[in-house]
Amino acid sequence: MSNFTKEKIDYYANALLIGLTNEERDMIQSEFDQIEKNMDLINEIPNIKSVEPQSYPYDMEVTNLRSDEVEGEEIPIDILLRNADKTEGREVEVPKVVG
């Protein structure tokens, strides 16, 4: 027995201000029936409750990380700011792009 009856579908459609024809309601009913059958199949998998859920389908392995050491000499800020058109103190002024 489906949890989504025609009365529930009509109730939710009215609450969402969606007008459904009988054909649309029957289509939604059959889709929910299929979803519930698939959920029942998943629940029949042995030991499904003991399996950890995955948020990403592949194992992620990071084998090497870069070092966070500064390499080379630092460039003074006044030399870097020479490349900017407009500056205010140590800050670079950029054009406004969002209205």
KEKE-3310 file (N, C-alpha, C; in steps of 0.2 Angstrom, whole numbers, plus 5000, padded with zeros to 4 digits):
npx = (5004:5003:5011:5007:4993:4979:4972:4981:4990:4982:4979:4992:4995:4985:4989:5001:4996:4994:4986:4980:4976:4966:4974:4987:4988:4986:4998:5008:5005:5008:5022:5027:5023:5032:5044:5043:5043:5057:5063:5060:5066:5080:5080:5079:5092:5104:5111:5111:5109:5121:5131:5141:5136:5140:5147:5154:5157:5169:5185:5196:5212:5226:5242:5254:5258:5261:5274:5273:5282:5290:5297:5311:5314:5305:5294:5294:5280:5277:5283:5275:5262:5264:5259:5246:5232:5224:5226:5224:5232:5238:5230:5221:5211:5197:5186:5169:5158:5146:5129)
npy = (4994:5011:5025:5037:5043:5046:5056:5063:5068:5076:5085:5091:5096:5106:5114:5119:5126:5121:5116:5100:5088:5074:5064:5069:5068:5054:5050:5055:5048:5035:5036:5039:5027:5018:5024:5020:5006:5004:5009:5000:4989:4993:4993:4979:4975:4965:4969:4983:4993:4994:4999:5013:5029:5036:5051:5054:5046:5040:5034:5045:5049:5057:5059:5066:5082:5099:5109:5122:5131:5147:5151:5158:5176:5188:5200:5218:5227:5240:5239:5229:5236:5245:5240:5242:5251:5260:5264:5263:5267:5252:5245:5239:5247:5242:5240:5243:5229:5223:5228)
npz = (5000:4996:5003:4998:4994:4983:4989:4997:4988:4981:4991:4994:4981:4981:4992:4987:4977:4964:4950:4946:4934:4932:4925:4927:4941:4942:4936:4944:4955:4951:4949:4962:4968:4961:4966:4979:4978:4974:4985:4995:4989:4991:5005:5008:5006:5013:5030:5028:5036:5044:5036:5032:5026:5010:5005:4994:4979:4976:4982:4990:4989:4995:4991:4991:4997:4995:5001:5013:5014:5011:4996:4988:4987:4995:4987:4989:4995:4989:4976:4971:4971:4961:4949:4949:4944:4952:4969:4987:5000:5006:4998:4984:4972:4964:4949:4951:4949:4952:4952)
capx = (5000:5007:5010:5005:4986:4977:4970:4987:4992:4977:4980:4999:4994:4981:4993:5006:4993:4995:4980:4982:4971:4966:4979:4993:4988:4988:5005:5012:5004:5012:5029:5028:5023:5039:5050:5043:5046:5064:5066:5059:5072:5086:5079:5080:5099:5107:5116:5111:5110:5128:5135:5142:5134:5146:5146:5157:5157:5176:5190:5200:5219:5231:5248:5259:5256:5266:5277:5271:5288:5291:5303:5313:5314:5298:5294:5291:5273:5277:5284:5269:5257:5265:5256:5239:5230:5222:5228:5223:5236:5241:5224:5220:5204:5195:5180:5163:5155:5139:5125)
capy = (5000:5017:5030:5043:5042:5052:5062:5066:5071:5082:5090:5094:5100:5112:5118:5122:5130:5118:5112:5094:5085:5067:5061:5071:5065:5047:5049:5056:5042:5029:5038:5038:5019:5016:5026:5016:5000:5005:5010:4993:4985:4995:4991:4972:4973:4963:4973:4989:4998:4994:5002:5020:5032:5039:5058:5055:5039:5037:5035:5051:5048:5063:5056:5071:5089:5104:5112:5128:5136:5152:5150:5164:5182:5192:5207:5223:5229:5246:5237:5226:5241:5249:5237:5243:5258:5264:5261:5268:5264:5246:5241:5240:5249:5238:5243:5239:5225:5221:5234)
capz = (5000:4995:5007:4994:4991:4979:4993:4999:4982:4980:4997:4993:4975:4983:4996:4983:4972:4958:4948:4943:4931:4934:4922:4930:4948:4941:4934:4950:4960:4948:4950:4969:4969:4959:4971:4985:4977:4974:4992:4998:4987:4995:5012:5008:5006:5020:5033:5025:5042:5046:5031:5032:5020:5007:5002:4987:4977:4975:4987:4988:4992:4994:4992:4992:4999:4994:5007:5014:5015:5006:4992:4985:4991:4995:4983:4993:4993:4985:4970:4968:4970:4955:4943:4950:4942:4958:4975:4993:5005:5003:4995:4976:4970:4958:4947:4953:4944:4953:4953)
cpx = (5004:5005:5007:4998:4984:4974:4975:4990:4988:4978:4987:4998:4990:4985:4998:5003:4994:4989:4982:4975:4971:4972:4986:4993:4989:4995:5010:5011:5008:5020:5031:5028:5030:5044:5049:5045:5053:5067:5065:5064:5078:5085:5080:5087:5101:5112:5116:5112:5117:5133:5135:5140:5140:5143:5149:5159:5164:5180:5195:5207:5223:5238:5254:5256:5262:5268:5274:5276:5288:5298:5305:5312:5307:5299:5291:5284:5273:5279:5278:5263:5258:5261:5248:5237:5228:5223:5226:5227:5239:5235:5224:5213:5203:5188:5174:5159:5148:5135:5122)
cpy = (5006:5022:5037:5041:5047:5058:5066:5071:5077:5087:5094:5099:5107:5117:5122:5126:5128:5114:5106:5091:5078:5063:5062:5068:5057:5045:5050:5050:5036:5030:5037:5030:5016:5018:5022:5009:4999:5006:5004:4989:4986:4993:4983:4970:4971:4968:4980:4995:4999:4997:5010:5023:5036:5046:5059:5048:5036:5039:5041:5050:5054:5060:5060:5078:5093:5107:5119:5133:5141:5151:5156:5170:5185:5198:5212:5225:5235:5244:5233:5231:5245:5246:5239:5250:5263:5261:5266:5264:5258:5242:5244:5242:5245:5241:5239:5235:5222:5228:5235)
cpz = (5000:5000:5004:4991:4987:4983:4995:4993:4980:4985:4996:4986:4977:4987:4992:4977:4965:4956:4944:4940:4934:4931:4925:4937:4947:4940:4940:4955:4957:4949:4958:4971:4967:4963:4977:4984:4977:4981:4996:4996:4990:5002:5013:5008:5013:5023:5031:5030:5045:5042:5032:5026:5017:5004:4995:4985:4976:4981:4985:4992:4990:4996:4994:4993:4997:5001:5008:5016:5009:5003:4988:4990:4990:4991:4988:4990:4988:4978:4967:4966:4963:4949:4944:4947:4947:4964:4981:4998:5002:5000:4988:4975:4964:4955:4950:4948:4946:4955:4959)
residu = (MET:SER:ASN:PHE:THR:LYS:GLU:LYS:ILE:ASP:TYR:TYR:ALA:ASN:ALA:LEU:LEU:ILE:GLY:LEU:THR:ASN:GLU:GLU:ARG:ASP:MET:ILE:GLN:SER:GLU:PHE:ASP:GLN:ILE:GLU:LYS:ASN:MET:ASP:LEU:ILE:ASN:GLU:ILE:PRO:ASN:ILE:LYS:SER:VAL:GLU:PRO:GLN:SER:TYR:PRO:TYR:ASP:MET:GLU:VAL:THR:ASN:LEU:ARG:SER:ASP:GLU:VAL:GLU:GLY:GLU:GLU:ILE:PRO:ILE:ASP:ILE:LEU:LEU:ARG:ASN:ALA:ASP:LYS:THR:GLU:GLY:ARG:GLU:VAL:GLU:VAL:PRO:LYS:VAL:VAL:GLY)
# end
